[in-house]
Amino acid sequence: VLDQNLRELEEHGIVKKTIFPELPPRSEYELTELGRSLLPVIDFMEDWGESHRSQFECLDR
């Protein structure tokens, strides 16, 4: 599932994958410029979640 999600993010230009020619094979992912442009949105979502945390904690019980 993680591999599929990373592949989709790469296809959409959100992340860039670098494969290193070594054994065992190793790859790294990094945000592209487009991906970095999403950081303010992610920060806003985190702030929203924190401000509504109590509403969701009672759902877990």
C-alpha positions as CSV (number, residue, x, y, z in Angstrom):
1,V,0.0,0.0,0.0
2,L,2.8,2.4,0.9
3,D,4.6,1.7,-2.4
4,Q,1.4,2.3,-4.4
5,N,0.8,5.6,-2.6
6,L,4.4,6.8,-3.2
7,R,4.2,5.8,-6.8
8,E,1.0,7.8,-7.2
9,L,2.6,10.8,-5.5
10,E,5.5,10.5,-7.8
11,E,3.2,10.3,-10.9
12,H,1.5,13.5,-9.8
13,G,4.8,15.3,-9.3
14,I,4.5,15.6,-5.5
15,V,7.6,13.6,-4.6
16,K,10.8,12.7,-6.4
17,K,12.3,9.2,-6.1
18,T,16.1,8.7,-6.2
19,I,17.3,5.1,-6.6
20,F,20.9,4.4,-5.4
21,P,22.8,1.7,-7.3
22,E,24.0,-0.3,-4.4
23,L,23.3,-3.6,-2.7
24,P,20.9,-3.9,-1.1
25,P,19.0,-1.5,-3.3
26,R,18.1,1.8,-1.6
27,S,15.8,4.6,-2.6
28,E,14.9,7.9,-1.1
29,Y,11.9,10.2,-1.6
30,E,11.8,14.0,-1.3
31,L,9.2,16.6,-1.8
32,T,9.3,18.4,-5.1
33,E,8.6,22.2,-5.4
34,L,4.9,21.3,-6.0
35,G,4.9,19.0,-2.9
36,R,6.5,21.7,-0.8
37,S,3.7,24.1,-1.9
38,L,1.3,21.8,0.0
39,L,3.0,22.3,3.3
40,P,0.9,25.3,4.3
41,V,-2.2,23.2,3.6
42,I,-0.9,20.4,5.8
43,D,0.0,22.8,8.6
44,F,-3.5,24.3,8.5
45,M,-5.0,20.8,8.6
46,E,-2.8,19.9,11.6
47,D,-3.9,23.1,13.4
48,W,-7.5,22.3,12.7
49,G,-7.1,18.8,14.1
50,E,-5.5,20.1,17.2
51,S,-8.2,22.6,17.8
52,H,-10.9,19.9,17.5
53,R,-9.0,17.1,19.2
54,S,-11.4,16.8,22.1
55,Q,-14.3,16.0,19.7
56,F,-12.4,13.1,18.1
57,E,-11.0,11.7,21.4
58,C,-14.5,11.0,22.7
59,L,-15.2,9.0,19.5
60,D,-12.3,6.6,20.3
61,R,-13.9,5.5,23.5
